Amino acid sequence: MNRIAQWLNQSTTSGILDLSHPTTTEAKQGFYTITTWTERGERTFHTFEIIEYVLPKFEVKVHLPDDITVLDTEVTVKICGKYTYGKPVLGSVTAEMCTQPDFSGMWGPYPGGSVMCTRNVNMRTDKTGCVTKTINMTDMMSTINYNNGRFLVNSKLEEDGTGVVLEGSGSTKFTKRTISVEFRDAPSTFKSGIDYEGKIIVKGADSSPMPNKSIYLYEYNGPNKKNRTLTTDSDGVASFSLDTSSWEMGYVSLEAHCFKDSSQEDSEGYVNYEAAYHSVYKFYSKSKSFLMIKQAEGQLPCDENVDVLIDFTIYKEELNGQKTLDFFYLVLSKGKMVEHGRSTVTLTDGEDDEGEVKGKLSLMLQRMAELVPYAQVVVYTVLPMGEIVADSSDFPIQLCFRNKVSLQFSSPQQLPGEKTSLELQAQPGSLCSLRAIDQSVLLKKPEKELSAKAVR
C-alpha cells in the first residue's frame, strides 16, 4: 500500500476535522483508504473509489408487491423512469418476467435455483414516465411447483430522441403464507401478581396491517387452558393483559390464531394461515416481590419529556413495618449513564389476600435527544430485609438531533444560468457543512449517503 498524502497533529473545530486532497484526471483508478489515529491510538478506516463513469441522466425503478401468495392469480408490475430533477422520462420499455425457485437449507430457503424467463413485454411510458402491466401468474406459479421462490423483473428503458438505454430490476417472493401473526412487546418472563401484557401483530401477505381481524389467544398453564378473542385495531395490533395470579407453573405457553380451528386451510393444503407461539417463564424472587416497567406505545418522542410507569408488588413481611420505600433509577444510552435519581413512595396500609402490597410510581425521562436511539431504564429498590428487587427495559426513541437545521433554495426551480439563493438555518454558532453535487451522483451508490441512522 502506497502512502500518497498525510496530515499530522491536526485539531478539530467543534468536533469536526475538514481536510481535502486534490485528484487529477490521471489519478489511478481503484480503491483508496483513509486512516486516522487519535491521541489514544484509536484507529479508524474509510475506503472510497476513484472510477471513470458517465453520470446517468435518469433512473429506472420496478415496483412490485412485497409478496405474491399462491392465491394471487394476477400481479401488477409498474416500471417508472424519472430524471434526476424529477421530470418523467418518455420512451419505450422492454421487460422480462422470470421466476427462480429457492433451495431449502439448514437455515431456511435461499435463492439458488435456475432462473426461468417465460414472458417478455414491450410498452411505452405514459405522461407520468411509467408503464403498468398486469401479469397472469397461473402459468408462472406452476414453474416453482408452489415451493418458495422469487419473481424477477428485468427492464430496459430507451429514452426518446437520444436512444440512451438504462436498466432497472426488481424482485419479490412467492409465499404460501396469506396471514402472518406475531407476538410483539411480550416479555419472556412473568412476575406473579403483576398482569402480563403484550401485543399481537397481524399482517397480510403484502405485509400490510389487517384491521378489525379476530384473533384467538390460547393460554396454557399446565393442565389449565383459557382462551379469549381479541380484535385488531386500525394498525393491525391487538393488545392483551393476562392475570398471572393463577400461574403457578414454571412456564406458560401462549398461542395466537386467526381461526378457531388452527388447522383450517384450503382443500389442497397450499395455503398457510400462520399461527404464533410464545413461551413465558416465571421470574424468581425469594420474597415474591417484583417490579415491572411498563412498555410505551411505539417510539418515544425526542423533543419532549416522557413519563415511564412502574408497577410493584412487595411481600408485606419483607417491609418489616416500614411505611416508605426508596426506588432508585438509572437511564443509560450508548453505554453511558445519562440520568439517575431516587423516588420515595409512601406505601398504603391495604394488602391483598396474599399479604402483598401493590402500587405504582412514575419516572420522567428528560433530555430525550441525548438518549437517541435507545434509552435503557433500570429501576431497583432495596428491601429492609436486604433483598434487591429490580427491572430494566429498553425504549426506542425517534431519530432526531438537538440542533435543528433547515436548508432550502429560494425557489424549487430555476432556469440554467439564473441566480438563486440558498438559506440555511441553525442554532447560533453552529458549524455547518454543505455539499453541492449533481443529483445523478446519488443514483450510483445511494446506500453510501449520510443519514440520521448513520450518526451515532
N, C-alpha and C positions, 0 to 999 in steps of 0.2 A: 504494500500500500504506500503510495507516494503522498507526502505532505506538500500541499501547494500554497497554503497560507496559514497564518496563525496570529492570534491576538493574545497578549499576555497582560496579566494584572489589570483586567478590566473591572469597572464598578458599574453597578446597576443604578438606574434612576427610577425611583418608585417601584422597584422590584422588576424592572424590565431592562434588558440589555439589547440595544438596537445596533447591529453591525451589518455590513454589506460587503460582497466580494464581486467585482465585475467579471462577466463572462464575455467571450468573443464568439463570433460565428465559426471560428476554427477550433473552439473548445471540443475536447474529445467527448464523444457521446458515451453514455453509460451511467452507472450509479456512483454518487458521491456521498461521503459520510462526514457529518459534523460531530465532533466530540467535544464535550465540555467537562471541566473539572471544577469543583468548588474548593474552598479553602480546607474543607474537611475531607477532601479526597473523593467525594461522591462524583460518579461519572455518569453522563447521560449521552445517548446517541440519537441522531436523527439522520435519515437517509433520503436523498432526493435524486431525481433522474434528469439528465440532460438528453433530450431526444429531439430529432427533427421531425416535425409533422405539420400538416396543414390543419388549421383550426376548422372544425365543422361549422357550417352556417346554420344548421338546424339539427334537431334530434327527432328520432322516431321511437315512439312508445307503443307497446302492445298491452292492452288492458284485457284481463281475463278474470273470471270469478276465482275466489280463493280455493274452492273445491268443486269437483264435479262428482256427484253421487251416482250410484247405479240406477237411481230413479229418474235422472235427468235425461230426457230424450233429445234436448236441444241445448246448445251453448252459444251465447252471443260473444263474438270476438270484435273488439274495437281497436283500430290502429290509427294513430294520430301523428302528424308531422307538425312541428312548431319551430319557427325561427327563434334565435336566441333573444330577440327583442319582443317576442310574444305573439307575432302575427302567424296565421295559419299558412301551411305550405300546400300549394296546389300542384298536383302531379298524379302519376299512376302508381298503383301499389300491386305488388305480387306477393302473395302469402302462401306458405307451405304448412299444412297441418300434419302433425306427426304424433305418434304415441311411443312410449318407452316403458316396458314393464320393469318392475323393481325386483331385485333379488331379496330373498329372506336370509338375514344373518343373525348372529347371536344377539346383536343389539337392536334388531328390528330391520325393517325393509330399507334398502338403499338402491339408488339408480345404478344401472349397470347392464340392463338388457339391450338388445339391438333396437335402434331407432327405426320405426316403420312409418314412412310418409305416404299417405294414401290419397291426399287431396291437395290440389293447387287452385287458387282463385286469383283472378285479376280484376281490379276495381280502380275507380278514380276517387280522389278525395273530394269532399264537398266543400262548401264555403268556409266551414269550420276547420278544414285541414284534416278531417277524419273520414274513415270508412268503417261501416258496421256490417258484419256478416253473421247470420245465424247458421250454425253448423249442426246438421243432424248427426247425433252421436251414436246411433244404434249400431252401425257397422264398425265404428272406431272402438267402441267399448268391447266388441267381441274379439278384437285383436289382443286384448290383455286378459281375456277369459275371467273377468271380474276380480282379478287379483289387484293388489296395489300397483300403481303405475303413475305415469305423468303424461299430460297432454302438452305438446310443444307447438309453438307457432313461430316460424321464422319469416320475416318480412323484409321487403326492399321497397323503398320509396324513391322514384325518379322525379326530380324537380322539373316542372315545365320550363322550357326556354333554355335551360342550361345543360340538361342531361345529367346533372350531378345525382349520384345514387348513394344513399346511406341506408344502413341496415338497422333493424331493431328486432328483438326477440322477447318472448315471454313464455312462462310455463305455469302450470297448475297441476294439482294432483287429483287422481281418482280415489274415491273412498267409498267404502260400504257404510260408513257412519253417516246417518242423517240427522241425529241429535246427539250432542255431547253434554254430559253432566259432570260437574266438577265441584268438589268442596273447596272453599276459599276462606281464609282467615279463621280456620278451625284448628285450635291448638292440639298438640299431640298428647297433652295431659289434661286431666280434670282434677279439681280440688273439691272435696266433699263439702257440701253445704253452699257452694257458690255455683250459680247457674252456669251451665256450659253453653257458650254462644258461638255461632258460626254462620256461614253463608253457603248457599248452593247456587252455582252459576250454570245457566242453561243456554246453549248456543245451537244455532242451526248448522247445516253443513257448510255454509259460507262464512262461518264464524260470527255471524250477526246475532245479537241477543234476541231471545224469544220471550216476549212479554206475555203475561196472563196465561202462563203454562202451569198446569197442575203437576206438582212434584210429590211423590210418595216417599216419605222418610221413615225408615225402619230402624228401631233401636233394639239391639240385642245385648242384654245384661244377664249373662249366664243362661239359665233356663227361661228367663223372663223376656218377653217380646212386646214392644209397643210400636205403634205406627201412627202417623199423623199425615195430614195432607196440607201442603203449602202451595202458594201461588206466587209466581214470579212477578216482579214489578216491571216498569217500562224499560229497565236496563237488563232484564233477564235474570234478576237476582232475587232469591228467596232467603230471607234471614230467619234464623230459628234460635230458640233459647230452651234448653232442656234442664229439668230439675235433677240435680245429682244426689239428692238426699237418699235415694234408694239404690244408688250404685255402690254396692258392697263388694263386687268382684274386683279383681286386679285390673281388668280392662273391659271396655265396652266397644262393640262393633256398630258402626253406622253404615247404612246403605241408602242410596237415593236412586229412584227410578222415575221415568216419565210415564210408566204404565203400572197398574196394579199387578198385572201378571208380568213379571220381569222377563219371562221367556217369549213374550209376544214378538212376533216378527212375521214377515210375509211368507207365503206358502212355499217359496223356493229357498228360503233361508238366506237370501242375498243381502238383506237389509240388517244393519246393526244399530239397534237403539241402545246406545251405550249407557251403562249404569256407573255410579261412583261408589267407592268403598273407602272407609276411613276407620282406623283403629285409634282408640283413645285409652291411655294408660293412667292409672291412679298415681297422683303425686303424693309422695310420702312426707309426712310431718309427724314427729314424735308426739307432739301435743295436739295434733289435729287442728292446728292454727294455720291460716293461709292468707295470702294477699293475691289479688288478681287485678292487673292493669287492663282496663277495657280498651279495645281497639277502636280507632276512629274510622269514620267512613271515608275511604279513599285517601288521597294525598292531602297533607296538611298545607294550608296557605303559607306562603313565605313572607307575607307583608303584614301579618297581624298576630297578636298573641293567641295562644291556644290553650284551653283547659284540658288536662288529662285526668280522667276519673279512675279511682281505685276502689275496689270493694275489699273488705277484710272480714275475716271470721276468726275470732280469738276464743280459745277454750278458757272459760272463766277461772278455773282453778289456777291457770298459769299467771293470772294477773296478781294473785296474792294480795287482793284487796285494793290494788292501785286503781285510781279513778281517771287518770290521764295516761296517754301513751304517745311517745315521740316517734314520728316517722321521718326517716332521712331519705333524700333522693339525690341522684346523680344524673346528669344529662351529658352524654358523650356524643361526639361526632368526629369522623375522620381520625379516630384514635386519640382524641384529646378530650379532656373534661371541659365543658363549656359553662355549665351551671351546676350548682349544688345548694342544698338548703335543708331546712328542717321544718316540719309542721306538727304542732301539738294538737291532739284530738282528745276531747273530753268524752269518755265512754259512758253510755247510757246504762241505767240500772237494769233495764229489761234484758231478759235472756230467753232463749227458746227451750224446748223440752230436752235438748241435748246438752244444756249447760253452756251454750255458746253465745258470745256477744258479737253482734254483727254491726257493721257501719260502713260509711263511705267517706272518702276525702277527695279533694281535687287539688292538682298542682298546675301552675301556669307556666307554659313554655314561652320564653321570651327570646329576643334576638334571633328570630327564625332564619333569617338569611345566612347566619353563621352556621346553621345546622345542616344546610343543604349538602348532600341529597337525602341523608338518613339521620334521624336522631334516635339514639339508644337511651331509653329511660330505665333506670334501676331504682327501685324503691325497697327499703327494708326497715325493720324495726327490731329492737332487742327486747324480748320479754323479761319481766322481773326474774324469772327462774333461769335466765341465761340463754334460752333458745333464740336464734336469729331466724326471722321469717322474712322472705324476700320474693320479689318477682321482677322480671325485666321484659321489655318489649321494644321492638323496632318500629319507628313511624316514618314512612316515606314522606318527603317534603317536595313541593313543587320546585322545579329548577328556576332559580332567578338569582339576581345579584343585588347587592346593597346599592351599588351605584347605577342608577337608571340612565341609560344612554339612548338617544334617538338620533336618527340620521335620515335626511330627506332632501331631494332636489326641489328647486323652486317650482318646477312643473314636471309632470310624468313623461312628457315627450318634447323633444327639440329637434329641429332640422339640422342636418350636417352644417357645420361652420358657425352656427349660432352660439351665443354665450348663454351660460346657465350658472346658477349659484347652488352651492351645497351648504346646508345648515346642519350643524352638529350641536347637540345639547347634552350637557353632563353636569355633575356637581362641580362647583368652583375648585380650581386647582387640579383637575383630573388630567392624567397623562393619557392622551388618545392616540391611536394608531389607525391610519387609513390606508386602504389598498384600492387602486383603480386598475381593473383588468377587463379584458374583453369577456363578455358573458360566455363565449364559446369555450373558454378555458375550463369552466366548471363542468362542461359535458364530458371531459376526458376522464377525470377521476373524482366524481362528487364525494366519494367516501373519505377523501383526504381533507375535506374542508373543515374548518374550525366550527364547532357547535357548542351549545351550552353543556351537553353531556360530556364533552372532552375536557372541560375545565374542572379541575379538582381543587 
